[in-house]
């Protein structure tokens, strides 16, 4: 059924209205005979035993999902972090010689499950701002790269601050501000309270409520709460017993990893490096306190502990960037690998 769209909440991430795991699923039909599906899990979850990949496999066994997949063949697998922080998480948008646009800046409206419209608008505003900057001043248009065909090596990189100023006045910021409190509502009151608040904010108050729900502080007073700091010690939870994959509807991680086509030259330096000042975290904290959450949240099996020592299988990486966000104390430095490396997505 090309054009069929299905979004869900609930199973398997939330089993009651008070569950605080943020996330849901999508399932789309596409010509000629494709089904694109996935599970989104908010990285501010607390339980270190939660395994997003295995939750996705379990999700596919629900009758409302299974009926769309039965008789088909899995041809592609991948994963990616979404910048869903919204209005409160927008960074400084410009720097000398460059700017942040689209989803790289976080212009995703999680309530609409949509970001392309904001990305396109940010691109339009960026182009206008850059042109205005290049065309300003005496004989400026004749001096631009487009006119001269060459870059002046002595020219100082310009920070086009007009882009950020114009974005703040655009409908993109207005739209994101309307739903600025919605994610935090789920984190505070669970899926039930989150849905009620989101319904009111999106359809009644339109973001005009005279308050902002502050993000809780981190493990230390005065610190902001990062997704990394949201993880709680393993002693507060019980391990989750996930069903074994059947090889038909559900698959083990390494089987699916092959479907991503990921590849890195064997002789290149690892692009995933432990920050020197945080080398003690994988040695004495991550496994001992949090039961090695990186071995579960990584969707490519990059991180594993062998004889209580961390092994980084960087060649498996599908560039989702999850580890640089969810690692205990953010101990991984995610650097850029050699060109051409990574997943080779064809239908995603």
C-alpha positions in Angstrom: 0.0 0.0 0.0 2.3 2.8 -1.2 1.8 5.9 0.9 0.7 4.0 4.0 1.9 5.6 7.2 1.8 4.2 10.8 3.2 5.7 14.0 2.8 4.0 17.3 3.5 4.5 21.1 3.4 1.9 23.7 4.8 -1.6 23.1 7.6 -2.4 23.7 9.0 0.8 25.3 6.0 1.7 27.5 3.8 -0.8 29.3 2.0 1.7 31.5 1.0 5.3 31.4 3.7 6.2 33.9 6.6 4.7 32.0 9.1 7.4 31.2 11.0 5.9 28.3 10.5 8.3 25.5 10.1 6.9 22.0 7.8 5.3 19.4 7.8 3.7 16.1 7.3 4.4 12.4 6.3 2.2 9.5 5.9 3.4 5.9 5.0 1.6 2.7 6.9 2.6 -0.4 6.7 1.7 -4.1 7.2 -0.8 -5.5 7.1 -3.3 -2.7 9.1 -1.8 0.2 8.3 -1.4 3.9 10.5 1.0 5.9 10.2 0.7 9.6 12.0 1.6 12.8 11.9 2.3 16.5 13.0 5.6 18.0 14.3 5.5 21.6 15.0 8.7 23.6 18.6 8.4 24.9 17.5 10.0 28.2 16.4 6.6 29.4 17.5 5.5 32.9 17.8 1.7 32.8 21.3 0.7 31.7 19.9 -2.8 30.8 17.7 -1.4 28.1 18.9 -2.5 24.6 17.4 -0.4 21.8 18.3 -2.9 19.1 16.6 -5.8 20.9 13.6 -3.6 21.7 13.3 -3.0 18.0 13.4 -6.7 17.3 10.7 -7.3 19.9 8.6 -4.6 18.4 8.5 -6.4 15.1 6.7 -9.3 16.7 3.6 -7.3 17.6 0.6 -8.4 15.5 0.1 -4.8 14.3 3.6 -4.8 12.9 4.2 -8.4 12.1 1.4 -8.4 9.5 3.2 -5.8 7.4 6.5 -7.8 7.4 5.5 -11.4 7.0 6.6 -13.0 3.8 9.1 -10.2 3.1 12.9 -10.2 3.1 15.0 -7.9 5.2 17.3 -6.1 2.7 18.8 -3.2 4.7 19.6 -2.2 8.3 20.9 1.0 9.8 20.7 3.3 12.8 21.2 7.0 13.4 20.9 9.4 16.3 18.2 12.1 15.8 18.7 15.6 17.2 15.4 15.8 19.0 16.3 18.3 21.7 14.3 21.0 20.0 14.1 24.6 21.0 16.1 24.3 24.3 19.0 22.5 22.6 19.6 24.7 19.6 23.4 25.5 19.5 25.2 28.7 18.3 24.4 28.5 14.6 27.4 30.3 13.1 31.2 30.4 13.3 33.8 32.0 11.1 33.5 30.4 7.6 30.5 28.2 8.3 27.1 27.6 9.8 24.8 24.8 11.1 21.7 24.0 9.0 18.8 21.5 9.2 19.0 18.5 11.4 22.7 19.2 12.2 21.4 22.2 14.1 18.5 20.3 15.7 15.6 21.8 13.7 13.5 18.7 14.1 10.0 18.9 15.3 9.6 15.7 17.3 5.9 16.2 17.9 5.3 16.4 14.1 7.8 13.6 13.5 9.1 15.9 10.8 12.2 18.0 10.1 12.5 18.4 6.4 10.4 21.5 6.2 12.5 23.2 8.8 15.7 22.0 7.2 14.6 23.5 3.8 13.7 26.8 5.4 17.0 27.0 7.2 18.8 26.4 3.9 16.8 29.1 2.2 17.6 31.6 5.0 21.3 30.5 5.0 21.6 31.1 1.2 20.0 34.6 1.5 22.2 35.5 4.5 25.4 34.4 2.7 24.5 36.3 -0.4 23.8 39.4 1.5 27.1 39.1 3.2 29.0 38.5 0.0 27.2 41.3 -1.8 27.7 43.9 0.9 30.3 46.6 0.6 31.8 48.5 -2.4 32.2 46.3 -5.5 31.4 43.3 -3.3 29.5 41.4 -6.0 32.4 41.6 -8.4 34.8 40.2 -5.8 32.8 37.1 -4.9 34.1 33.6 -5.7 31.2 33.2 -8.1 32.4 36.2 -10.1 36.1 35.8 -9.9 36.3 32.0 -9.9 39.0 32.0 -7.2 39.4 32.3 -3.4 41.4 35.1 -2.0 43.8 33.4 0.3 44.3 36.7 2.3 40.6 37.1 3.0 39.6 36.5 6.6 36.7 33.9 7.0 33.5 35.7 7.8 30.9 34.7 10.4 27.5 35.4 8.8 25.6 36.2 12.0 22.7 37.4 10.0 21.7 33.8 9.5 21.2 33.2 13.2 19.4 36.5 13.6 17.1 35.7 10.7 16.4 32.1 12.0 15.4 33.5 15.4 12.8 35.7 13.6 11.5 32.8 11.3 8.5 30.5 11.7 11.0 27.7 12.4 11.8 29.1 15.8 8.1 29.8 16.4 7.2 26.3 15.6 9.8 24.7 17.8 9.0 27.0 20.7 5.3 25.9 20.6 6.4 22.3 21.5 9.5 23.2 23.7 8.1 21.5 26.8 6.7 18.3 25.3 9.8 16.1 25.6 10.3 17.2 29.2 6.7 16.4 30.0 7.3 12.8 29.0 10.4 12.6 31.1 8.6 14.1 34.1 5.2 12.4 34.0 5.6 9.4 31.7 3.8 8.6 28.5 0.3 9.4 29.8 1.2 12.8 31.3 3.4 13.5 28.3 0.6 12.9 25.8 -1.9 15.0 27.7 0.6 17.9 28.0 1.6 17.6 24.3 -2.0 17.6 23.2 -2.7 20.8 25.2 0.5 22.5 24.0 0.1 21.6 20.4 -3.6 22.2 20.0 -4.7 24.7 22.6 -1.9 26.9 24.1 0.2 26.7 21.0 3.3 27.3 23.1 2.0 30.4 24.7 2.0 28.9 28.2 3.9 31.3 30.5 6.4 28.8 31.7 9.2 26.6 30.6 9.7 23.1 32.1 13.4 23.1 33.1 15.4 20.1 32.4 16.4 18.3 35.7 19.9 18.8 36.9 22.5 16.1 36.4 24.2 13.9 39.0 25.8 17.0 40.6 23.8 20.1 41.5 24.3 22.9 39.0 25.0 20.5 36.1 22.7 20.3 33.2 21.2 16.8 32.6 22.8 15.2 29.6 21.6 11.9 28.2 24.8 10.3 29.6 23.9 11.5 33.1 20.4 10.2 32.8 21.7 6.6 33.1 21.3 5.2 36.6 23.3 2.5 38.4 22.6 -1.0 37.4 21.9 -2.0 41.0 18.6 -0.1 40.7 17.3 -2.4 37.9 16.9 -6.0 36.9 18.4 -7.3 33.6 15.9 -7.5 30.8 15.3 -11.0 29.3 15.0 -10.5 25.5 13.7 -13.4 23.3 16.2 -15.1 21.0 16.0 -14.1 17.4 14.2 -16.4 15.0 16.2 -15.5 11.9 13.0 -14.8 10.0 11.3 -11.8 11.6 14.0 -11.0 14.2 17.7 -11.2 13.7 20.9 -11.1 15.8 22.8 -7.9 15.6 25.8 -9.1 13.5 23.5 -10.6 10.9 21.8 -7.3 10.5 25.0 -5.4 10.6 26.1 -7.1 7.4 23.0 -5.5 5.7 24.3 -2.0 6.5 27.2 -2.6 4.2 29.5 -0.8 6.7 33.2 -0.9 5.9 36.4 0.7 7.2 39.9 -0.1 6.0 41.5 -2.5 8.4 44.8 -0.5 8.6 43.3 2.9 9.4 43.6 4.3 13.0 40.5 3.9 15.1 38.2 6.9 14.8 36.7 6.0 18.3 39.1 7.0 21.0 38.9 7.0 24.7 39.5 10.5 26.1 42.8 10.4 28.0 41.4 12.2 31.0 38.5 9.7 31.2 40.5 6.5 30.7 39.4 5.3 34.2 35.7 5.2 33.2 35.8 2.1 31.1 38.3 0.6 33.5 36.5 1.1 36.8 33.0 2.6 36.3 31.1 1.7 33.2 31.1 -2.1 33.7 31.2 -2.0 37.5 28.5 0.6 38.1 26.4 0.6 35.0 26.8 -2.9 33.8 28.4 -1.8 30.5 25.5 0.0 28.8 27.7 0.7 25.7 27.5 -3.0 24.9 23.7 -2.6 24.6 23.0 0.8 23.2 25.5 0.6 20.3 23.5 -0.7 17.3 26.6 -2.1 15.7 28.3 -4.2 18.4 31.3 -1.8 18.5 31.8 -2.0 22.2 32.3 -5.2 24.2 34.0 -6.2 27.4 36.3 -9.3 27.2 37.7 -10.4 30.6 36.4 -7.1 32.0 38.5 -5.1 29.5 36.9 -2.9 26.9 37.4 -3.9 23.3 36.5 -1.3 20.6 35.5 -2.9 17.2 35.7 0.4 15.3 35.4 -1.4 12.0 31.7 -2.2 12.9 30.7 1.4 13.3 27.7 2.7 11.3 28.3 6.3 12.4 25.2 6.7 14.5 27.0 8.9 17.0 25.2 7.3 19.9 28.4 6.5 21.8 29.5 10.1 22.0 26.2 11.0 23.6 25.2 8.1 25.9 28.6 6.8 27.2 29.1 7.1 30.9 30.7 10.5 31.4 30.9 10.7 27.6 34.3 9.1 27.6 34.5 8.5 23.8 36.0 11.0 21.4 34.2 10.4 18.1 36.5 11.6 15.3 36.0 11.5 11.6 37.2 8.2 9.9 38.9 8.0 6.6 36.8 9.1 3.6 34.5 6.4 2.1 34.3 4.4 5.4 31.0 3.6 7.2 27.6 2.3 6.2 26.7 2.0 2.5 22.9 2.6 2.6 21.1 2.0 -0.7 17.4 2.1 0.2 17.4 4.1 3.5 
